[in-house]
Each structure stands twice: as C-alpha cells, then as structure tokens.
Amino acid sequence: MSDFAALNTALSGLLAHRKASEVTGQNIANVNTPGYSRQRIDLTASASGTVPAVWARSTTVGNGVDVVGQTRIRDEFLERRFLAEQATSSSLTRQAQTLSRVEAVFAEPSDTALAAQLADYWAAWDDVANQPSSEGARSSLLERGTTVVEAFNRAATELGQLRDAAAQQVTTTIEQVNALAARIADLNGSIRNATAAGLSPNELSDQRDLLVNELSTLVGVTTRAGEHGTVEVAIGGTSLVTGNRAERLQVADLPAAPPNAADPTSLVGWGQVQVQWARDGYPVTLTGGEVHGLVQAVNDVLPRHLDQLNTLSVTLRNDVNGLHATGYGSDGGTGRDFFSATPAGPPYIGAAAGLALSSGPDGVAGHPEWIAASGVATPVGNQDVSVAQQLAALHDSPSGVDAAYRAFIGRLGVEAQSVSRRSIIQDAVTHQVDTQRLAVSGVNIDEEMVNLTLSQHAYNAAARVLTTIDSMIDTLVNRTGLVGR
C-alpha cells in the first residue's frame, strides 16, 4: 500500500465511525419516541483491485471501509404476530366491555333490581289474598306491578341505546380506519421516493408502521413487504393499502331478515350492520380489532339479550293474564288482563319496552277494584282468593318468569366471565409478544453507550493511523529526499 493510499484508508475509517456515532446519537435521542426502531449502519471492507494491469498488479491490502446502508433493527415475524395478537385482544376487550354494560343494565344481585321487584310483586298478590277487601293492598299491587313494568321498559330501552351507540361507534371507527389507510398510503409514497433517491427512509417507515399498528387495533390487518420499502396492508386477505393507493370502507344497514317462523317475535336479523368495501359493496371479512367486537355487539350480543328480555316480558304477561282473566274483581267483572304489551320503538326494541299495566275500558290501571283475586263471581265481601293465591304461587313456578330470569342472568354472568377471562389471557399474550418485539427493535441505553464507546475508540484509532501516515509522508518527503527520483 502506498502512503497516500493509506491516508484514504484512514479517512474512510474516520467517516464510517463518525457515521456510526451519529446513528447511535439518533437512537439515544429517540429512546422514548413511540414506534421508533433502533438503527445500525452496515459496514463492509473496501477491497483492493482484483484485476491486474498488463505489467503491474496491486499490492495494497485494502481500501478501508464503506458504509453500505443504514438498517432498522426489527423482527418481522414478531411484528406480524403482534399485529394479529393485538387485533384479537382489541376485539375481546370490546366484547367484554359490551357484556359488562349489559350486566350493569340488570345490576344483579341487588335489592332494587328486577329479581327483587318481581319478588315484591308476587308478595303483593299474597297481601291481596290475605286482605281481599283492602283497597290499600290492591293499590300496592298496582304500584309494584308498575315498578316491574318500568324495570322491563328501562332495561329494554337501555339495551336499545347500547345497540345504537355501538352502531354509531362502528361508523366513527371506520372513518378513522379510512383516514389511517390514506396516511399510510401517503407515507408509502414518500418512502418509495426516498428509497429511489438513495436516501434513508427509516424514520418515515417508523411513522408508517406505528400507523399500521394503530390500524390493526381497529380492524385487524396483515402486512406484506412491497417494492422500494413500501408495505401492503390487507384486511381478511383483501388489500386495503397497496403502494400509495388506499381503498375505503363503509358501513351499511342490512335489510331486516324475514320473520322467524318458529318465533315471530325474535329480533334475530333486525337492525344489523355490515362493513363493506366502498368500491363494490362487498362485505369485509373481519377477524379482529375493535370494529369486529363492535359489530358482534350490534349484530349478536345486544339483540340476543334484548330478545331474551322480550321473551321474559311475554312470559310474565301471558302467565299473569292467563290466570287473571279467569278471576273476578271485587265488582264482579271478569275476563280482564293485568298486563298489556303495545309495540314500542324500532323493530329491535320489541315487547319488553311496550309492557304496561292494562288500560282502557277493561284495564286495571287506576282501578284496584278490578284486580281479579276471586275464582267465583259472588257479591262484594266474598273471601274466595284462589286466583290471587295461584298468581302469588307463580313466583315458585319452575317454568315461570322468575326461574327463566335467574337462568338468563346465570347465562349472562357465565358469558361475561368467559369473555373477560379470554380478554385477560389475550392481553397477557399480546403484552408478552410486544415485550419480545421491543426487545429487538427498542432502544437500550446501555447497549447504545457501549456502541458509542466502540465508535469513539475506532474513530480515535483511525485518527491515530492518519497522523501516523502523515508523519511517515513527512519523513519521506522532507527528510529522505527520495520523492521525485
């Protein structure tokens, strides 16, 4: 190696290790930046000439070091697994929240919840049976009946409101998805241009991947590396973002399903929503994310529990009215219903919201004397209370509304607990994968300080080589006088 070639070798070392120090400084500066992936420079030895000239060949041992790239440190397997686990976790979290809110609607067990109100209602029939001529006992029965009616009305209304809120949130979240997809596409374009120009797009890639993680939380996505540093994002196998182009999603209300022949009062199929591709209206295949959990709430969880509540209200109405219509009031009238059910609200609300005390010409509302406690038509003062006793006994009926309500609350509790446990387990799995992912791509200050020290010593050594070669050239030129001979 000539002395002048050695100067270039030392210079390449200075430049390379200064670049390494700059990259380490960038890592340290972004140690707390969300989504930042640590970077390393790629070094390679510059080889000497391998093709000899006609009368000469190279005797150099190398031409120093070249910086051939600046790489983001990431584990693609862990990154993709994190997207999948995060999407599942978000969906289960939403489902657990929905079931928790359904439980809050019924608030069992409680002294003021529906089970206690039903017990008070049946106890009021006992009071009427014990004091058939007491207007106070009959008025109390009407009050407790009104309380039960209001409990059904309130629960149905709140479930309907939860459904409406979830449906609105689906629309809002899909708007966020469209905005994120457009931003990811824009960043893909910038990354492609930077890569084509020979620039480092690492910081842009970090911003894009952070948005991809956020997108996965909402709808669950998969990714695949594209050309020139871009990434393709897909939902259910269909591309959402390709290069710098993003598709749009929309939310559509599905037509109501035909009535269920086995159960015409069923809400299955009513008020459902569907996420579609805006370009052709084709349904999006959702496998995870918040939207998946919200759609499950709108299309399944809330209608299903409202359906069961409506069934309970119908059971109460039919059981009570069936016996009450056979009895006689203190005025000798018979054939009257105790409860009525006027359809209320949109189709997905149903019977529970319309439950009420019977009113009108034959309604008991406001007429305690029309309460049918007796099983025979006799003058006022008759002490037959067989109908009131039969109605009070409905409290213990294995096929009555109380037993059905207890079974309903039991199923709700088991379902909520099951989803909650799955959500907790999934959160732990997601956290574990995230920890492994960040262990690879995250900045470790101790490691960066070691790398900085290595770069510093390498830079100092290269500078020492430079000064040594400079001294050798000075000796060669100024002291031996050999140059030019």
LOFI-123461 format. One record per residue (C-alpha): residue number from 1; x, z, y; chain. Coordinates in pm, whole numbers, m for minus. Last residue first. Example, Ala and Ser with C-alpha at 12.3 -4.5 7.8 and 13.67 -1.06 7.14 Angstrom:
2
2, 1367, 714, m106, A
1, 1230, 780, m450, A
***
This chain:
485
485, 1398, m800, 1038, A
484, 1097, m740, 1263, A
483, 1046, m379, 1172, A
482, 1357, m221, 1029, A
481, 1457, m39, 1345, A
480, 1490, 282, 1147, A
479, 1385, 527, 1417, A
478, 1109, 370, 1629, A
477, 914, 153, 1393, A
476, 951, 318, 1053, A
475, 962, 673, 1184, A
474, 655, 609, 1398, A
473, 486, 447, 1101, A
472, 557, 756, 889, A
471, 425, 985, 1162, A
470, 106, 783, 1188, A
469, 73, 794, 809, A
468, 97, 1173, 825, A
467, m147, 1194, 1115, A
466, m400, 987, 921, A
465, m349, 1181, 599, A
464, m409, 1502, 794, A
463, m728, 1353, 939, A
462, m842, 1267, 587, A
461, m769, 1626, 481, A
460, m963, 1766, 776, A
459, m1260, 1542, 691, A
458, m1248, 1647, 325, A
457, m1231, 2011, 430, A
456, m1531, 1971, 660, A
455, m1728, 1771, 404, A
454, m1673, 2040, 142, A
453, m1772, 2312, 390, A
452, m2088, 2123, 481, A
451, m2172, 2078, 113, A
450, m2131, 2452, 56, A
449, m2346, 2525, 360, A
448, m2608, 2282, 231, A
447, m2620, 2458, m105, A
446, m2672, 2795, 61, A
445, m2940, 2653, 290, A
444, m3141, 2502, 5, A
443, m3350, 2211, 133, A
442, m3642, 2104, m87, A
441, m3644, 1792, m305, A
440, m3541, 1931, m644, A
439, m3651, 2294, m621, A
438, m3948, 2166, m423, A
437, m4079, 1979, m728, A
436, m4025, 2274, m961, A
435, m4212, 2500, m719, A
434, m4490, 2244, m683, A
433, m4522, 2222, m1062, A
432, m4554, 2600, m1086, A
431, m4801, 2615, m797, A
430, m5015, 2348, m959, A
429, m5014, 2536, m1290, A
428, m5109, 2861, m1115, A
427, m5385, 2686, m920, A
426, m5513, 2538, m1248, A
425, m5533, 2884, m1405, A
424, m5722, 3021, m1105, A
423, m5958, 2721, m1099, A
422, m6025, 2748, m1471, A
421, m6105, 3115, m1423, A
420, m6342, 3038, m1137, A
419, m6509, 2759, m1337, A
418, m6573, 2996, m1628, A
417, m6689, 3281, m1404, A
416, m6934, 3057, m1220, A
415, m7070, 2915, m1546, A
414, m7105, 3258, m1705, A
413, m7275, 3400, m1396, A
412, m7515, 3108, m1368, A
411, m7603, 3133, m1737, A
410, m7676, 3504, m1701, A
409, m7879, 3448, m1384, A
408, m8092, 3193, m1568, A
407, m8135, 3416, m1872, A
406, m8248, 3701, m1647, A
405, m8489, 3464, m1472, A
404, m8635, 3343, m1802, A
403, m8690, 3702, m1914, A
402, m8856, 3788, m1584, A
401, m9063, 3466, m1577, A
400, m9232, 3535, m1909, A
399, m9143, 3418, m2258, A
398, m9019, 3753, m2383, A
397, m9307, 3922, m2195, A
396, m9205, 4260, m2055, A
395, m9307, 4200, m1694, A
394, m9611, 4008, m1818, A
393, m9753, 4351, m1909, A
392, m9866, 4405, m1548, A
391, m10082, 4092, m1577, A
390, m10239, 4216, m1900, A
389, m10311, 4553, m1741, A
388, m10469, 4391, m1437, A
387, m10684, 4179, m1668, A
386, m10797, 4482, m1872, A
385, m10894, 4688, m1569, A
384, m11255, 4783, m1659, A
383, m11350, 5069, m1424, A
382, m11676, 4929, m1290, A
381, m11734, 5061, m941, A
380, m11863, 4738, m797, A
379, m12112, 4574, m1032, A
378, m12004, 4410, m1356, A
377, m11845, 4075, m1450, A
376, m11600, 4165, m1721, A
375, m11221, 4143, m1753, A
374, m11151, 4339, m1440, A
373, m10845, 4318, m1214, A
372, m10920, 3991, m1036, A
371, m10798, 4023, m676, A
370, m11089, 3907, m461, A
369, m11123, 4246, m294, A
368, m10772, 4211, m155, A
367, m10888, 3914, 55, A
366, m10624, 3812, 311, A
365, m10460, 3572, 69, A
364, m10676, 3578, m245, A
363, m10777, 3215, m207, A
362, m11121, 3085, m306, A
361, m11229, 2929, 25, A
360, m10874, 2863, 137, A
359, m10559, 3046, 31, A
358, m10364, 3105, m286, A
357, m10047, 3303, m228, A
356, m9754, 3067, m187, A
355, m9501, 2859, m382, A
354, m9406, 2540, m194, A
353, m9029, 2602, m182, A
352, m9027, 2689, m551, A
351, m9218, 2373, m643, A
350, m8987, 2099, m514, A
349, m8682, 2076, m293, A
348, m8524, 1750, m418, A
347, m8832, 1549, m331, A
346, m8798, 1634, 39, A
345, m8978, 1942, 174, A
344, m9272, 2124, 23, A
343, m9522, 2043, m250, A
342, m9807, 2298, m230, A
341, m9794, 2554, m505, A
340, m10074, 2809, m522, A
339, m10067, 3164, m650, A
338, m10347, 3410, m734, A
337, m10593, 3151, m861, A
336, m10966, 3221, m864, A
335, m11202, 3158, m1153, A
334, m11403, 3477, m1090, A
333, m11616, 3650, m826, A
332, m11781, 3987, m898, A
331, m11702, 4128, m552, A
330, m11447, 4365, m708, A
329, m11272, 4058, m838, A
328, m11327, 3920, m1184, A
327, m11078, 3801, m1443, A
326, m11025, 3475, m1631, A
325, m10863, 3304, m1331, A
324, m10612, 3589, m1305, A
323, m10485, 3534, m1658, A
322, m10389, 3168, m1623, A
321, m10301, 3216, m1256, A
320, m10037, 3473, m1340, A
319, m9874, 3278, m1620, A
318, m9904, 2942, m1441, A
317, m9762, 3064, m1109, A
316, m9476, 3258, m1262, A
315, m9380, 2973, m1495, A
314, m9401, 2723, m1208, A
313, m9173, 2944, m997, A
312, m8925, 2972, m1282, A
311, m8925, 2595, m1334, A
310, m8858, 2546, m964, A
309, m8561, 2782, m991, A
308, m8433, 2583, m1288, A
307, m8452, 2258, m1093, A
306, m8279, 2424, m798, A
305, m8000, 2520, m1037, A
304, m7968, 2165, m1165, A
303, m8005, 2009, m821, A
302, m7718, 2231, m690, A
301, m7472, 2174, m975, A
300, m7537, 1808, m1057, A
299, m7547, 1537, m790, A
298, m7460, 1730, m475, A
297, m7222, 1984, m631, A
296, m7051, 1725, m852, A
295, m7013, 1503, m546, A
294, m6847, 1795, m366, A
293, m6604, 1863, m651, A
292, m6506, 1495, m674, A
291, m6470, 1479, m295, A
290, m6235, 1778, m302, A
289, m5994, 1604, m538, A
288, m6022, 1488, m896, A
287, m6131, 1213, m1134, A
286, m6330, 990, m901, A
285, m6402, 635, m1015, A
284, m6526, 459, m702, A
283, m6856, 275, m735, A
282, m6866, m96, m641, A
281, m7024, m157, m300, A
280, m6823, m477, m252, A
279, m6577, m431, 34, A
278, m6681, m75, 120, A
277, m6568, 61, m216, A
276, m6823, 323, m317, A
275, m6871, 699, m323, A
274, m7214, 783, m465, A
273, m7485, 1022, m353, A
272, m7779, 1167, m544, A
271, m8102, 1281, m380, A
270, m8318, 1278, m694, A
269, m8174, 1177, m1031, A
268, m8251, 1505, m1207, A
267, m8507, 1691, m995, A
266, m8737, 1760, m1287, A
265, m9109, 1798, m1207, A
264, m9210, 1509, m1436, A
263, m9057, 1689, m1736, A
262, m9073, 1495, m2064, A
261, m9148, 1166, m1886, A
260, m8867, 1224, m1638, A
259, m8969, 1044, m1324, A
258, m8767, 729, m1246, A
257, m8437, 796, m1067, A
256, m8433, 804, m690, A
255, m8227, 528, m530, A
254, m7864, 627, m470, A
253, m7751, 739, m125, A
252, m7427, 564, m33, A
251, m7090, 696, 82, A
250, m6819, 452, 194, A
249, m6457, 377, 113, A
248, m6212, 151, 297, A
247, m5920, m56, 169, A
246, m5572, m30, 320, A
245, m5317, m305, 388, A
244, m4954, m238, 488, A
243, m4825, m258, 131, A
242, m5117, m197, m101, A
241, m5334, 106, m23, A
240, m5659, 189, m203, A
239, m5575, 8, m524, A
238, m5810, 56, m819, A
237, m5690, 259, m1120, A
236, m5922, 553, m1056, A
235, m5798, 579, m700, A
234, m5476, 388, m624, A
233, m5187, 417, m378, A
232, m4909, 156, m370, A
231, m4581, 269, m216, A
230, m4340, 86, 13, A
229, m3961, 109, m10, A
228, m3895, m264, 11, A
227, m4142, m360, m264, A
226, m4386, m113, m417, A
225, m4341, 213, m604, A
224, m4655, 332, m780, A
223, m4892, 609, m682, A
222, m5193, 787, m830, A
221, m5473, 940, m628, A
220, m5711, 1235, m631, A
219, m5981, 1221, m364, A
218, m5919, 1492, m103, A
217, m5610, 1677, m228, A
216, m5460, 1342, m328, A
215, m5494, 1224, 31, A
214, m5299, 1526, 154, A
213, m5020, 1449, m94, A
212, m5023, 1084, 16, A
211, m4999, 1199, 379, A
210, m4686, 1401, 294, A
209, m4554, 1095, 112, A
208, m4592, 887, 427, A
207, m4417, 1137, 651, A
206, m4131, 1170, 403, A
205, m4102, 792, 378, A
204, m4078, 769, 757, A
203, m3795, 1024, 749, A
202, m3617, 825, 478, A
201, m3648, 484, 645, A
200, m3269, 423, 669, A
199, m3195, 93, 840, A
198, m3084, m233, 675, A
197, m3329, m445, 875, A
196, m3538, m519, 565, A
195, m3557, m146, 494, A
194, m3676, m72, 847, A
193, m3942, m343, 830, A
192, m4069, m221, 492, A
191, m4076, 139, 612, A
190, m4275, 42, 922, A
189, m4528, m148, 714, A
188, m4564, 137, 465, A
187, m4613, 372, 760, A
186, m4907, 163, 878, A
185, m5056, 159, 526, A
184, m5024, 538, 501, A
183, m5198, 571, 839, A
182, m5487, 350, 725, A
181, m5523, 547, 400, A
180, m5530, 874, 593, A
179, m5808, 749, 822, A
178, m6014, 621, 529, A
177, m5973, 952, 346, A
176, m6077, 1147, 656, A
175, m6394, 937, 678, A
174, m6449, 1011, 308, A
173, m6426, 1382, 391, A
172, m6698, 1359, 654, A
171, m6933, 1170, 422, A
170, m6878, 1415, 136, A
169, m6923, 1702, 382, A
168, m7266, 1571, 473, A
167, m7366, 1571, 104, A
166, m7231, 1926, 64, A
165, m7429, 2044, 368, A
164, m7747, 1880, 238, A
163, m7703, 2040, m106, A
162, m7635, 2381, 47, A
161, m7945, 2340, 260, A
160, m8153, 2259, m48, A
159, m8016, 2568, m222, A
158, m8102, 2772, 86, A
157, m8456, 2635, 98, A
156, m8515, 2702, m271, A
155, m8382, 3058, m244, A
154, m8591, 3127, 69, A
153, m8914, 2994, m80, A
152, m8864, 3186, m405, A
151, m8791, 3509, m216, A
150, m9084, 3442, 20, A
149, m9321, 3413, m275, A
148, m9191, 3738, m425, A
147, m9241, 3916, m93, A
146, m9591, 3769, m59, A
145, m9679, 3904, m404, A
144, m9550, 4242, m292, A
143, m9776, 4231, 11, A
142, m10073, 4116, m196, A
141, m10019, 4400, m441, A
140, m9996, 4649, m153, A
139, m10332, 4525, m29, A
138, m10482, 4589, m375, A
137, m10335, 4938, m396, A
136, m10461, 5018, m45, A
135, m10808, 4882, m122, A
134, m10836, 5138, m399, A
133, m11124, 5061, m637, A
132, m10901, 4953, m922, A
131, m10676, 5259, m896, A
130, m10470, 5280, m1217, A
129, m10501, 4908, m1291, A
128, m10425, 4834, m925, A
127, m10114, 5051, m947, A
126, m10007, 4873, m1265, A
125, m10051, 4542, m1085, A
124, m9821, 4679, m812, A
123, m9562, 4756, m1081, A
122, m9566, 4386, m1171, A
121, m9480, 4300, m809, A
120, m9218, 4571, m783, A
119, m9044, 4432, m1093, A
118, m9063, 4082, m946, A
117, m8902, 4210, m626, A
116, m8625, 4381, m823, A
115, m8545, 4059, m1009, A
114, m8567, 3856, m686, A
113, m8302, 4054, m498, A
112, m8357, 4363, m281, A
111, m8231, 4633, m517, A
110, m7941, 4407, m612, A
109, m7785, 4252, m922, A
108, m7795, 3970, m833, A
107, m7733, 3812, m493, A
106, m7965, 3514, m557, A
105, m7829, 3292, m278, A
104, m7485, 3451, m315, A
103, m7466, 3325, m674, A
102, m7531, 2973, m546, A
101, m7253, 3023, m291, A
100, m7011, 3127, m565, A
99, m7118, 2824, m767, A
98, m7028, 2595, m477, A
97, m6696, 2768, m411, A
96, m6600, 2738, m779, A
95, m6684, 2366, m772, A
94, m6473, 2317, m461, A
93, m6179, 2503, m613, A
92, m6216, 2305, m935, A
91, m6190, 1975, m743, A
90, m5891, 2091, m539, A
89, m5705, 2210, m851, A
88, m5764, 1881, m1031, A
87, m5628, 1686, m733, A
86, m5325, 1916, m706, A
85, m5246, 1874, m1076, A
84, m5254, 1493, m1050, A
83, m5048, 1473, m729, A
82, m4801, 1729, m865, A
81, m4755, 1519, m1178, A
80, m4664, 1222, m961, A
79, m4405, 1419, m764, A
78, m4268, 1586, m1079, A
77, m4207, 1247, m1244, A
76, m4066, 1101, m924, A
75, m3801, 1373, m893, A
74, m3677, 1351, m535, A
73, m3346, 1356, m349, A
72, m3375, 1109, m62, A
71, m3075, 876, m63, A
70, m2846, 750, 212, A
69, m2656, 443, 102, A
68, m2329, 258, 42, A
67, m2089, 472, 244, A
66, m1750, 320, 160, A
65, m1424, 494, 65, A
64, m1056, 403, 92, A
63, m904, 59, 41, A
62, m743, 105, m298, A
61, m412, 139, m481, A
60, m246, m143, m289, A
59, m3, m373, m468, A
58, m195, m692, m408, A
57, m56, m1006, m567, A
56, 173, m1275, m446, A
55, 281, m1636, m500, A
54, m55, m1806, m551, A
53, m268, m1517, m430, A
52, m405, m1260, m672, A
51, m778, m1195, m717, A
50, m860, m824, m765, A
49, m812, m707, m407, A
48, m824, m330, m366, A
47, m1133, m135, m448, A
46, m1334, 60, m196, A
45, m1441, 383, m369, A
44, m1810, 458, m356, A
43, m2009, 714, m161, A
42, m2386, 771, m162, A
41, m2506, 996, 117, A
40, m2740, 1282, 35, A
39, m3083, 1369, 166, A
38, m3322, 1663, 141, A
37, m3691, 1578, 130, A
36, m3908, 1684, 424, A
35, m4277, 1733, 346, A
34, m4327, 2028, 579, A
33, m4021, 2088, 805, A
32, m3873, 2433, 741, A
31, m3522, 2323, 632, A
30, m3538, 2030, 870, A
29, m3233, 2115, 1087, A
28, m3036, 2211, 775, A
27, m3106, 1874, 613, A
26, m3011, 1684, 929, A
25, m2688, 1885, 951, A
24, m2608, 1789, 593, A
23, m2667, 1423, 684, A
22, m2435, 1455, 984, A
21, m2166, 1623, 773, A
20, m2184, 1342, 517, A
19, m2148, 1088, 798, A
18, m1838, 1270, 920, A
17, m1718, 1262, 560, A
16, m1752, 884, 542, A
15, m1602, 813, 885, A
14, m1295, 1030, 831, A
13, m1242, 895, 480, A
12, m1271, 537, 605, A
11, m1011, 618, 871, A
10, m766, 749, 610, A
9, m798, 427, 413, A
8, m762, 217, 731, A
7, m442, 402, 821, A
6, m315, 345, 466, A
5, m348, m29, 524, A
4, m108, 5, 818, A
3, 146, 190, 602, A
2, 135, m84, 345, A
1, 0, 0, 0, A
***
